[in-house]
Amino acid sequence: MYNAGHTYLLPLAIFALGHISAFPSWIIPVSLIWIAHIGMDRFFGFGLKYPEKFSNTHLHRA
């Protein structure tokens, strides 16, 4: 679940849908906040998780 919520695919798709359609006006800011959250996680070293240990990420192995 962590990896699904911390990839750029979903928030970018939501941003695109909000941009090209008549979704509520709060959709685009929420998707941008989600994208910024993922970026901050990467900046601080929290990457996508490997199944063998939660602290093992695609950025480093603990």
mmCIF file of the N, C-alpha and C atoms, coordinates in Angstrom:
data_MODEL
# 
_entry.id   MODEL 
# 
loop_
_atom_site.group_PDB 
_atom_site.id 
_atom_site.type_symbol 
_atom_site.label_atom_id 
_atom_site.label_alt_id 
_atom_site.label_comp_id 
_atom_site.label_asym_id 
_atom_site.label_entity_id 
_atom_site.label_seq_id 
_atom_site.pdbx_PDB_ins_code 
_atom_site.Cartn_x 
_atom_site.Cartn_y 
_atom_site.Cartn_z 
_atom_site.occupancy 
_atom_site.B_iso_or_equiv 
_atom_site.pdbx_formal_charge 
_atom_site.auth_seq_id 
_atom_site.auth_comp_id 
_atom_site.auth_asym_id 
_atom_site.auth_atom_id 
_atom_site.pdbx_PDB_model_num 
ATOM 1   N N  . MET A 1 1  ? 0.822   -1.189 0.000   1.00 0.00 ? 1  MET A N  1 
ATOM 2   C CA . MET A 1 1  ? 0.000   0.000  0.000   1.00 0.00 ? 1  MET A CA 1 
ATOM 3   C C  . MET A 1 1  ? 0.870   1.259  0.000   1.00 0.00 ? 1  MET A C  1 
ATOM 4   N N  . TYR A 1 2  ? 1.968   1.227  0.728   1.00 0.00 ? 2  TYR A N  1 
ATOM 5   C CA . TYR A 1 2  ? 2.848   2.397  0.788   1.00 0.00 ? 2  TYR A CA 1 
ATOM 6   C C  . TYR A 1 2  ? 3.349   2.752  -0.605  1.00 0.00 ? 2  TYR A C  1 
ATOM 7   N N  . ASN A 1 3  ? 3.826   1.761  -1.330  1.00 0.00 ? 3  ASN A N  1 
ATOM 8   C CA . ASN A 1 3  ? 4.364   2.020  -2.667  1.00 0.00 ? 3  ASN A CA 1 
ATOM 9   C C  . ASN A 1 3  ? 3.294   2.535  -3.622  1.00 0.00 ? 3  ASN A C  1 
ATOM 10  N N  . ALA A 1 4  ? 2.082   2.039  -3.507  1.00 0.00 ? 4  ALA A N  1 
ATOM 11  C CA . ALA A 1 4  ? 1.000   2.499  -4.389  1.00 0.00 ? 4  ALA A CA 1 
ATOM 12  C C  . ALA A 1 4  ? 0.690   3.976  -4.148  1.00 0.00 ? 4  ALA A C  1 
ATOM 13  N N  . GLY A 1 5  ? 0.767   4.410  -2.905  1.00 0.00 ? 5  GLY A N  1 
ATOM 14  C CA . GLY A 1 5  ? 0.484   5.804  -2.585  1.00 0.00 ? 5  GLY A CA 1 
ATOM 15  C C  . GLY A 1 5  ? 1.656   6.740  -2.761  1.00 0.00 ? 5  GLY A C  1 
ATOM 16  N N  . HIS A 1 6  ? 2.846   6.177  -3.007  1.00 0.00 ? 6  HIS A N  1 
ATOM 17  C CA . HIS A 1 6  ? 4.038   6.995  -3.120  1.00 0.00 ? 6  HIS A CA 1 
ATOM 18  C C  . HIS A 1 6  ? 4.704   6.883  -4.488  1.00 0.00 ? 6  HIS A C  1 
ATOM 19  N N  . THR A 1 7  ? 3.920   6.665  -5.503  1.00 0.00 ? 7  THR A N  1 
ATOM 20  C CA . THR A 1 7  ? 4.398   6.769  -6.876  1.00 0.00 ? 7  THR A CA 1 
ATOM 21  C C  . THR A 1 7  ? 3.693   7.953  -7.523  1.00 0.00 ? 7  THR A C  1 
ATOM 22  N N  . TYR A 1 8  ? 4.286   8.516  -8.537  1.00 0.00 ? 8  TYR A N  1 
ATOM 23  C CA . TYR A 1 8  ? 3.728   9.713  -9.172  1.00 0.00 ? 8  TYR A CA 1 
ATOM 24  C C  . TYR A 1 8  ? 2.557   9.414  -10.107 1.00 0.00 ? 8  TYR A C  1 
ATOM 25  N N  . LEU A 1 9  ? 2.317   8.172  -10.433 1.00 0.00 ? 9  LEU A N  1 
ATOM 26  C CA . LEU A 1 9  ? 1.296   7.822  -11.417 1.00 0.00 ? 9  LEU A CA 1 
ATOM 27  C C  . LEU A 1 9  ? -0.105  8.298  -11.032 1.00 0.00 ? 9  LEU A C  1 
ATOM 28  N N  . LEU A 1 10 ? -0.563  7.971  -9.845  1.00 0.00 ? 10 LEU A N  1 
ATOM 29  C CA . LEU A 1 10 ? -1.919  8.350  -9.431  1.00 0.00 ? 10 LEU A CA 1 
ATOM 30  C C  . LEU A 1 10 ? -2.118  9.861  -9.296  1.00 0.00 ? 10 LEU A C  1 
ATOM 31  N N  . PRO A 1 11 ? -1.235  10.578 -8.599  1.00 0.00 ? 11 PRO A N  1 
ATOM 32  C CA . PRO A 1 11 ? -1.488  12.017 -8.493  1.00 0.00 ? 11 PRO A CA 1 
ATOM 33  C C  . PRO A 1 11 ? -1.381  12.752 -9.831  1.00 0.00 ? 11 PRO A C  1 
ATOM 34  N N  . LEU A 1 12 ? -0.501  12.288 -10.710 1.00 0.00 ? 12 LEU A N  1 
ATOM 35  C CA . LEU A 1 12 ? -0.421  12.913 -12.034 1.00 0.00 ? 12 LEU A CA 1 
ATOM 36  C C  . LEU A 1 12 ? -1.665  12.632 -12.862 1.00 0.00 ? 12 LEU A C  1 
ATOM 37  N N  . ALA A 1 13 ? -2.213  11.427 -12.747 1.00 0.00 ? 13 ALA A N  1 
ATOM 38  C CA . ALA A 1 13 ? -3.445  11.100 -13.466 1.00 0.00 ? 13 ALA A CA 1 
ATOM 39  C C  . ALA A 1 13 ? -4.612  11.929 -12.926 1.00 0.00 ? 13 ALA A C  1 
ATOM 40  N N  . ILE A 1 14 ? -4.680  12.093 -11.614 1.00 0.00 ? 14 ILE A N  1 
ATOM 41  C CA . ILE A 1 14 ? -5.738  12.910 -11.015 1.00 0.00 ? 14 ILE A CA 1 
ATOM 42  C C  . ILE A 1 14 ? -5.578  14.369 -11.434 1.00 0.00 ? 14 ILE A C  1 
ATOM 43  N N  . PHE A 1 15 ? -4.347  14.860 -11.473 1.00 0.00 ? 15 PHE A N  1 
ATOM 44  C CA . PHE A 1 15 ? -4.098  16.228 -11.924 1.00 0.00 ? 15 PHE A CA 1 
ATOM 45  C C  . PHE A 1 15 ? -4.570  16.410 -13.366 1.00 0.00 ? 15 PHE A C  1 
ATOM 46  N N  . ALA A 1 16 ? -4.226  15.467 -14.221 1.00 0.00 ? 16 ALA A N  1 
ATOM 47  C CA . ALA A 1 16 ? -4.625  15.556 -15.632 1.00 0.00 ? 16 ALA A CA 1 
ATOM 48  C C  . ALA A 1 16 ? -6.143  15.528 -15.772 1.00 0.00 ? 16 ALA A C  1 
ATOM 49  N N  . LEU A 1 17 ? -6.804  14.634 -15.043 1.00 0.00 ? 17 LEU A N  1 
ATOM 50  C CA . LEU A 1 17 ? -8.269  14.575 -15.099 1.00 0.00 ? 17 LEU A CA 1 
ATOM 51  C C  . LEU A 1 17 ? -8.905  15.869 -14.593 1.00 0.00 ? 17 LEU A C  1 
ATOM 52  N N  . GLY A 1 18 ? -8.353  16.417 -13.533 1.00 0.00 ? 18 GLY A N  1 
ATOM 53  C CA . GLY A 1 18 ? -8.874  17.667 -13.006 1.00 0.00 ? 18 GLY A CA 1 
ATOM 54  C C  . GLY A 1 18 ? -8.646  18.834 -13.942 1.00 0.00 ? 18 GLY A C  1 
ATOM 55  N N  . HIS A 1 19 ? -7.566  18.762 -14.702 1.00 0.00 ? 19 HIS A N  1 
ATOM 56  C CA . HIS A 1 19 ? -7.226  19.845 -15.623 1.00 0.00 ? 19 HIS A CA 1 
ATOM 57  C C  . HIS A 1 19 ? -8.084  19.825 -16.887 1.00 0.00 ? 19 HIS A C  1 
ATOM 58  N N  . ILE A 1 20 ? -8.417  18.633 -17.378 1.00 0.00 ? 20 ILE A N  1 
ATOM 59  C CA . ILE A 1 20 ? -9.136  18.553 -18.657 1.00 0.00 ? 20 ILE A CA 1 
ATOM 60  C C  . ILE A 1 20 ? -10.636 18.331 -18.508 1.00 0.00 ? 20 ILE A C  1 
ATOM 61  N N  . SER A 1 21 ? -11.127 18.152 -17.285 1.00 0.00 ? 21 SER A N  1 
ATOM 62  C CA . SER A 1 21 ? -12.547 17.878 -17.126 1.00 0.00 ? 21 SER A CA 1 
ATOM 63  C C  . SER A 1 21 ? -13.168 18.811 -16.085 1.00 0.00 ? 21 SER A C  1 
ATOM 64  N N  . ALA A 1 22 ? -14.396 18.574 -15.769 1.00 0.00 ? 22 ALA A N  1 
ATOM 65  C CA . ALA A 1 22 ? -15.144 19.424 -14.849 1.00 0.00 ? 22 ALA A CA 1 
ATOM 66  C C  . ALA A 1 22 ? -15.178 18.854 -13.434 1.00 0.00 ? 22 ALA A C  1 
ATOM 67  N N  . PHE A 1 23 ? -14.080 18.284 -12.984 1.00 0.00 ? 23 PHE A N  1 
ATOM 68  C CA . PHE A 1 23 ? -14.026 17.793 -11.604 1.00 0.00 ? 23 PHE A CA 1 
ATOM 69  C C  . PHE A 1 23 ? -14.075 18.977 -10.650 1.00 0.00 ? 23 PHE A C  1 
ATOM 70  N N  . PRO A 1 24 ? -14.369 18.740 -9.373  1.00 0.00 ? 24 PRO A N  1 
ATOM 71  C CA . PRO A 1 24 ? -14.395 19.851 -8.410  1.00 0.00 ? 24 PRO A CA 1 
ATOM 72  C C  . PRO A 1 24 ? -13.057 20.594 -8.375  1.00 0.00 ? 24 PRO A C  1 
ATOM 73  N N  . SER A 1 25 ? -13.113 21.856 -7.999  1.00 0.00 ? 25 SER A N  1 
ATOM 74  C CA . SER A 1 25 ? -11.924 22.716 -8.050  1.00 0.00 ? 25 SER A CA 1 
ATOM 75  C C  . SER A 1 25 ? -10.840 22.294 -7.063  1.00 0.00 ? 25 SER A C  1 
ATOM 76  N N  . TRP A 1 26 ? -11.152 21.488 -6.050  1.00 0.00 ? 26 TRP A N  1 
ATOM 77  C CA . TRP A 1 26 ? -10.152 21.087 -5.069  1.00 0.00 ? 26 TRP A CA 1 
ATOM 78  C C  . TRP A 1 26 ? -9.287  19.923 -5.540  1.00 0.00 ? 26 TRP A C  1 
ATOM 79  N N  . ILE A 1 27 ? -9.614  19.309 -6.663  1.00 0.00 ? 27 ILE A N  1 
ATOM 80  C CA . ILE A 1 27 ? -8.870  18.138 -7.141  1.00 0.00 ? 27 ILE A CA 1 
ATOM 81  C C  . ILE A 1 27 ? -7.429  18.495 -7.521  1.00 0.00 ? 27 ILE A C  1 
ATOM 82  N N  . ILE A 1 28 ? -7.242  19.589 -8.238  1.00 0.00 ? 28 ILE A N  1 
ATOM 83  C CA . ILE A 1 28 ? -5.896  19.959 -8.686  1.00 0.00 ? 28 ILE A CA 1 
ATOM 84  C C  . ILE A 1 28 ? -4.990  20.311 -7.499  1.00 0.00 ? 28 ILE A C  1 
ATOM 85  N N  . PRO A 1 29 ? -5.406  21.150 -6.550  1.00 0.00 ? 29 PRO A N  1 
ATOM 86  C CA . PRO A 1 29 ? -4.528  21.407 -5.398  1.00 0.00 ? 29 PRO A CA 1 
ATOM 87  C C  . PRO A 1 29 ? -4.188  20.152 -4.587  1.00 0.00 ? 29 PRO A C  1 
ATOM 88  N N  . VAL A 1 30 ? -5.142  19.261 -4.426  1.00 0.00 ? 30 VAL A N  1 
ATOM 89  C CA . VAL A 1 30 ? -4.871  18.017 -3.692  1.00 0.00 ? 30 VAL A CA 1 
ATOM 90  C C  . VAL A 1 30 ? -3.835  17.184 -4.424  1.00 0.00 ? 30 VAL A C  1 
ATOM 91  N N  . SER A 1 31 ? -3.944  17.088 -5.741  1.00 0.00 ? 31 SER A N  1 
ATOM 92  C CA . SER A 1 31 ? -2.960  16.300 -6.494  1.00 0.00 ? 31 SER A CA 1 
ATOM 93  C C  . SER A 1 31 ? -1.580  16.949 -6.418  1.00 0.00 ? 31 SER A C  1 
ATOM 94  N N  . LEU A 1 32 ? -1.501  18.285 -6.433  1.00 0.00 ? 32 LEU A N  1 
ATOM 95  C CA . LEU A 1 32 ? -0.208  18.966 -6.315  1.00 0.00 ? 32 LEU A CA 1 
ATOM 96  C C  . LEU A 1 32 ? 0.409   18.778 -4.930  1.00 0.00 ? 32 LEU A C  1 
ATOM 97  N N  . ILE A 1 33 ? -0.413  18.778 -3.898  1.00 0.00 ? 33 ILE A N  1 
ATOM 98  C CA . ILE A 1 33 ? 0.088   18.516 -2.539  1.00 0.00 ? 33 ILE A CA 1 
ATOM 99  C C  . ILE A 1 33 ? 0.607   17.091 -2.444  1.00 0.00 ? 33 ILE A C  1 
ATOM 100 N N  . TRP A 1 34 ? -0.104  16.145 -3.047  1.00 0.00 ? 34 TRP A N  1 
ATOM 101 C CA . TRP A 1 34 ? 0.328   14.741 -3.054  1.00 0.00 ? 34 TRP A CA 1 
ATOM 102 C C  . TRP A 1 34 ? 1.667   14.603 -3.773  1.00 0.00 ? 34 TRP A C  1 
ATOM 103 N N  . ILE A 1 35 ? 1.811   15.263 -4.921  1.00 0.00 ? 35 ILE A N  1 
ATOM 104 C CA . ILE A 1 35 ? 3.069   15.223 -5.684  1.00 0.00 ? 35 ILE A CA 1 
ATOM 105 C C  . ILE A 1 35 ? 4.200   15.833 -4.850  1.00 0.00 ? 35 ILE A C  1 
ATOM 106 N N  . ALA A 1 36 ? 3.942   16.960 -4.179  1.00 0.00 ? 36 ALA A N  1 
ATOM 107 C CA . ALA A 1 36 ? 4.957   17.585 -3.337  1.00 0.00 ? 36 ALA A CA 1 
ATOM 108 C C  . ALA A 1 36 ? 5.347   16.671 -2.174  1.00 0.00 ? 36 ALA A C  1 
ATOM 109 N N  . HIS A 1 37 ? 4.376   15.983 -1.605  1.00 0.00 ? 37 HIS A N  1 
ATOM 110 C CA . HIS A 1 37 ? 4.652   15.041 -0.512  1.00 0.00 ? 37 HIS A CA 1 
ATOM 111 C C  . HIS A 1 37 ? 5.607   13.935 -0.981  1.00 0.00 ? 37 HIS A C  1 
ATOM 112 N N  . ILE A 1 38 ? 5.351   13.383 -2.140  1.00 0.00 ? 38 ILE A N  1 
ATOM 113 C CA . ILE A 1 38 ? 6.219   12.330 -2.679  1.00 0.00 ? 38 ILE A CA 1 
ATOM 114 C C  . ILE A 1 38 ? 7.619   12.880 -2.914  1.00 0.00 ? 38 ILE A C  1 
ATOM 115 N N  . GLY A 1 39 ? 7.698   14.082 -3.472  1.00 0.00 ? 39 GLY A N  1 
ATOM 116 C CA . GLY A 1 39 ? 9.001   14.706 -3.708  1.00 0.00 ? 39 GLY A CA 1 
ATOM 117 C C  . GLY A 1 39 ? 9.775   14.942 -2.422  1.00 0.00 ? 39 GLY A C  1 
ATOM 118 N N  . MET A 1 40 ? 9.082   15.388 -1.375  1.00 0.00 ? 40 MET A N  1 
ATOM 119 C CA . MET A 1 40 ? 9.760   15.590 -0.086  1.00 0.00 ? 40 MET A CA 1 
ATOM 120 C C  . MET A 1 40 ? 10.224  14.267 0.505   1.00 0.00 ? 40 MET A C  1 
ATOM 121 N N  . ASP A 1 41 ? 9.421   13.231 0.371   1.00 0.00 ? 41 ASP A N  1 
ATOM 122 C CA . ASP A 1 41 ? 9.851   11.910 0.829   1.00 0.00 ? 41 ASP A CA 1 
ATOM 123 C C  . ASP A 1 41 ? 11.139  11.489 0.136   1.00 0.00 ? 41 ASP A C  1 
ATOM 124 N N  . ARG A 1 42 ? 11.210  11.677 -1.169  1.00 0.00 ? 42 ARG A N  1 
ATOM 125 C CA . ARG A 1 42 ? 12.420  11.310 -1.911  1.00 0.00 ? 42 ARG A CA 1 
ATOM 126 C C  . ARG A 1 42 ? 13.603  12.162 -1.464  1.00 0.00 ? 42 ARG A C  1 
ATOM 127 N N  . PHE A 1 43 ? 13.378  13.458 -1.261  1.00 0.00 ? 43 PHE A N  1 
ATOM 128 C CA . PHE A 1 43 ? 14.438  14.371 -0.836  1.00 0.00 ? 43 PHE A CA 1 
ATOM 129 C C  . PHE A 1 43 ? 15.043  13.940 0.502   1.00 0.00 ? 43 PHE A C  1 
ATOM 130 N N  . PHE A 1 44 ? 14.192  13.500 1.427   1.00 0.00 ? 44 PHE A N  1 
ATOM 131 C CA . PHE A 1 44 ? 14.670  13.092 2.744   1.00 0.00 ? 44 PHE A CA 1 
ATOM 132 C C  . PHE A 1 44 ? 15.095  11.630 2.807   1.00 0.00 ? 44 PHE A C  1 
ATOM 133 N N  . GLY A 1 45 ? 15.084  10.939 1.664   1.00 0.00 ? 45 GLY A N  1 
ATOM 134 C CA . GLY A 1 45 ? 15.613  9.581  1.600   1.00 0.00 ? 45 GLY A CA 1 
ATOM 135 C C  . GLY A 1 45 ? 14.617  8.473  1.814   1.00 0.00 ? 45 GLY A C  1 
ATOM 136 N N  . PHE A 1 46 ? 13.337  8.786  1.827   1.00 0.00 ? 46 PHE A N  1 
ATOM 137 C CA . PHE A 1 46 ? 12.318  7.752  1.986   1.00 0.00 ? 46 PHE A CA 1 
ATOM 138 C C  . PHE A 1 46 ? 11.850  7.316  0.609   1.00 0.00 ? 46 PHE A C  1 
ATOM 139 N N  . GLY A 1 47 ? 12.304  6.158  0.176   1.00 0.00 ? 47 GLY A N  1 
ATOM 140 C CA . GLY A 1 47 ? 11.954  5.672  -1.152  1.00 0.00 ? 47 GLY A CA 1 
ATOM 141 C C  . GLY A 1 47 ? 10.878  4.610  -1.115  1.00 0.00 ? 47 GLY A C  1 
ATOM 142 N N  . LEU A 1 48 ? 10.649  4.013  -2.271  1.00 0.00 ? 48 LEU A N  1 
ATOM 143 C CA . LEU A 1 48 ? 9.704   2.913  -2.372  1.00 0.00 ? 48 LEU A CA 1 
ATOM 144 C C  . LEU A 1 48 ? 10.254  1.717  -1.609  1.00 0.00 ? 48 LEU A C  1 
ATOM 145 N N  . LYS A 1 49 ? 9.391   0.992  -0.943  1.00 0.00 ? 49 LYS A N  1 
ATOM 146 C CA . LYS A 1 49 ? 9.815   -0.064 -0.023  1.00 0.00 ? 49 LYS A CA 1 
ATOM 147 C C  . LYS A 1 49 ? 9.927   -1.417 -0.714  1.00 0.00 ? 49 LYS A C  1 
ATOM 148 N N  . TYR A 1 50 ? 10.925  -2.191 -0.275  1.00 0.00 ? 50 TYR A N  1 
ATOM 149 C CA . TYR A 1 50 ? 11.065  -3.574 -0.704  1.00 0.00 ? 50 TYR A CA 1 
ATOM 150 C C  . TYR A 1 50 ? 10.333  -4.473 0.289   1.00 0.00 ? 50 TYR A C  1 
ATOM 151 N N  . PRO A 1 51 ? 9.829   -5.617 -0.146  1.00 0.00 ? 51 PRO A N  1 
ATOM 152 C CA . PRO A 1 51 ? 9.016   -6.455 0.746   1.00 0.00 ? 51 PRO A CA 1 
ATOM 153 C C  . PRO A 1 51 ? 9.780   -7.097 1.901   1.00 0.00 ? 51 PRO A C  1 
ATOM 154 N N  . GLU A 1 52 ? 11.081  -7.307 1.786   1.00 0.00 ? 52 GLU A N  1 
ATOM 155 C CA . GLU A 1 52 ? 11.789  -8.030 2.841   1.00 0.00 ? 52 GLU A CA 1 
ATOM 156 C C  . GLU A 1 52 ? 11.974  -7.216 4.123   1.00 0.00 ? 52 GLU A C  1 
ATOM 157 N N  . LYS A 1 53 ? 12.054  -5.884 4.016   1.00 0.00 ? 53 LYS A N  1 
ATOM 158 C CA . LYS A 1 53 ? 12.231  -5.051 5.205   1.00 0.00 ? 53 LYS A CA 1 
ATOM 159 C C  . LYS A 1 53 ? 11.748  -3.641 4.873   1.00 0.00 ? 53 LYS A C  1 
ATOM 160 N N  . PHE A 1 54 ? 10.965  -3.034 5.757   1.00 0.00 ? 54 PHE A N  1 
ATOM 161 C CA . PHE A 1 54 ? 10.380  -1.724 5.486   1.00 0.00 ? 54 PHE A CA 1 
ATOM 162 C C  . PHE A 1 54 ? 11.445  -0.651 5.311   1.00 0.00 ? 54 PHE A C  1 
ATOM 163 N N  . SER A 1 55 ? 12.583  -0.797 5.981   1.00 0.00 ? 55 SER A N  1 
ATOM 164 C CA . SER A 1 55 ? 13.630  0.217  5.871   1.00 0.00 ? 55 SER A CA 1 
ATOM 165 C C  . SER A 1 55 ? 14.469  0.077  4.606   1.00 0.00 ? 55 SER A C  1 
ATOM 166 N N  . ASN A 1 56 ? 14.319  -1.023 3.866   1.00 0.00 ? 56 ASN A N  1 
ATOM 167 C CA . ASN A 1 56 ? 14.998  -1.173 2.576   1.00 0.00 ? 56 ASN A CA 1 
ATOM 168 C C  . ASN A 1 56 ? 14.180  -0.458 1.503   1.00 0.00 ? 56 ASN A C  1 
ATOM 169 N N  . THR A 1 57 ? 14.815  0.506  0.832   1.00 0.00 ? 57 THR A N  1 
ATOM 170 C CA . THR A 1 57 ? 14.105  1.268  -0.195  1.00 0.00 ? 57 THR A CA 1 
ATOM 171 C C  . THR A 1 57 ? 14.859  1.225  -1.504  1.00 0.00 ? 57 THR A C  1 
ATOM 172 N N  . HIS A 1 58 ? 14.247  1.774  -2.549  1.00 0.00 ? 58 HIS A N  1 
ATOM 173 C CA . HIS A 1 58 ? 14.935  1.825  -3.836  1.00 0.00 ? 58 HIS A CA 1 
ATOM 174 C C  . HIS A 1 58 ? 16.062  2.858  -3.815  1.00 0.00 ? 58 HIS A C  1 
ATOM 175 N N  . LEU A 1 59 ? 16.131  3.686  -2.783  1.00 0.00 ? 59 LEU A N  1 
ATOM 176 C CA . LEU A 1 59 ? 17.198  4.672  -2.651  1.00 0.00 ? 59 LEU A CA 1 
ATOM 177 C C  . LEU A 1 59 ? 18.386  4.131  -1.866  1.00 0.00 ? 59 LEU A C  1 
ATOM 178 N N  . HIS A 1 60 ? 18.131  3.260  -0.894  1.00 0.00 ? 60 HIS A N  1 
ATOM 179 C CA . HIS A 1 60 ? 19.230  2.651  -0.111  1.00 0.00 ? 60 HIS A CA 1 
ATOM 180 C C  . HIS A 1 60 ? 18.737  1.414  0.615   1.00 0.00 ? 60 HIS A C  1 
ATOM 181 N N  . ARG A 1 61 ? 19.667  0.568  0.973   1.00 0.00 ? 61 ARG A N  1 
ATOM 182 C CA . ARG A 1 61 ? 19.359  -0.633 1.766   1.00 0.00 ? 61 ARG A CA 1 
ATOM 183 C C  . ARG A 1 61 ? 19.855  -0.409 3.183   1.00 0.00 ? 61 ARG A C  1 
ATOM 184 N N  . ALA A 1 62 ? 19.021  -0.749 4.163   1.00 0.00 ? 62 ALA A N  1 
ATOM 185 C CA . ALA A 1 62 ? 19.404  -0.559 5.582   1.00 0.00 ? 62 ALA A CA 1 
ATOM 186 C C  . ALA A 1 62 ? 20.051  -1.808 6.134   1.00 0.00 ? 62 ALA A C  1 
# 
